[in-house]
Amino acid sequence: MAHAATGQVLVEAIGGRSEAGRRVRQGALVVAGIALLTLMAQIKVPVPGSPVAINMGTFAVLSIGAAYGPRLGLATILGYMLVGALGFDVFQSSTAELNGIAYMTGSTGGYLVGYVLATLALGALARRGWDRSAGWMALAMLIGNALIYLPGLAWLGQLYGWDAPILAWGLTPFLLGDALKLALAALLLPALWKLVGGARS
């Protein structure tokens, strides 16, 4: 069963309690989160029988949202967007020629908006304890994925017209990979909570 809305998220259950130490740790977590998002966006895992490889960027977005909570997660994802907007090659398909604002307002722009929405949602759900059991975490990931796809597909429709094969471009090729990432997160986050609980008991 989900916990109360005032519950801790994973990173709050680890580390010291002093205010100064907490601020330093939050800054370090934001930097680490941006680095992780950048790294995971570049990882592509081939899927046998599928023309589309699994990209781990969305897994990182949703996992950071759950582990960091809504406020720290939002600071991290916005920091990541800012780094990308400045022209650094941090996104999944950005290149030396296509990066920064031009990339962010292109075909993937709606999905980047979805990253922000999903991070907030996963953080809020983690506050309710949804990341402490596999079933609740799977449902949270499903909600997070929906929040990524809705603005993503809406933006594709606006760019290319609703008579274009929007679902075939921006949804159906990624469903298998998303299902696998959902299962991984549903196992990983509750397992980390058990480790934290064991270390603090």
Secondary structure by P-SEA (a helix, b strand, c coil): ccccccccccccccccccaaaaaaaaaaaaaaaaaaaaaaaabbbbbccccccccaaaaaaaaaaaaccaaaaaaaaaaaaaaaaacccccccccccccccccccccaaaaaaaaaaaaaaaaaaaaacccccaaaaaaaaaaaaaaaaaaaaaaaaaacccccccccccccccaaaaaaaaaaaaacaaaaaaaaaaaac
